[in-house]
Amino acid sequence: MAITDWAVEDRPREKLLARGPESLSDSELLAIFLRTGIKGKTAVDLARDILDDAGGLRELLSSSESQFCESKGLGQAKYVQLKAVVEMSRRYLEEDIKRGDALTDVSSVRQYLQHRLRSYPYEVFACLFLDNKHRVIEYEELFRGTIDSASVHPREVIRRTIHHNAAAVIFAHNHPSGVAEPSQADHRITDKLKEALSMLDVRVLDHIIVGDEVVSFAERGYL
């Protein structure tokens, strides 16, 4: 059944227009993208099945081409369209913290870092380098693998900070498990890097951990 065959109040498109996109579930948002169901299923039912098979929206958006194309027989065209939507979203968020702009919107920074990091199946430690007016100089992913005091090297962080002539930094890394609560290792790394960078008069503004939610060390009072 196509979405256009539903009662008006049940159509995801009309619901979005009336209440805003935040009012829709993941399956309803995906249903708008799919437009129609197959094999007697509504678009929302099909979307729900796809998300269940993928393990959620994050897993679907980070899945490989073969996984998506084989899922429910939707084909390569939908995969290409979906990846285009993901890339447009990334670029949209990046516009808010583009090089040379001062960071004034904390939520945009959080959304940008979440979008960049949450799809990785392994841990990635990244850094936003900022000038003395908190304008973005560069975003870099510095370390990959299990993030602990042995794998995050202050010397390399210092080297990249000097290279960019940064006056402040924001650290970020992901927890592939989805649980964003900081570990003791996260606290140790932050303290170690903060102490090392203080010798260069470089401020650590925040350490953001990305999972299913986002946790800010600054907001928690850890810095």
Beta strands, then each sheet from edge to edge (+ up, - down):
strand 1: 124-130
strand 2: 136-144
strand 3: 168-174
strand 4: 203-210
strand 5: 214-216
sheet 1: 2+ 1- 3+ 4+ 5-
end
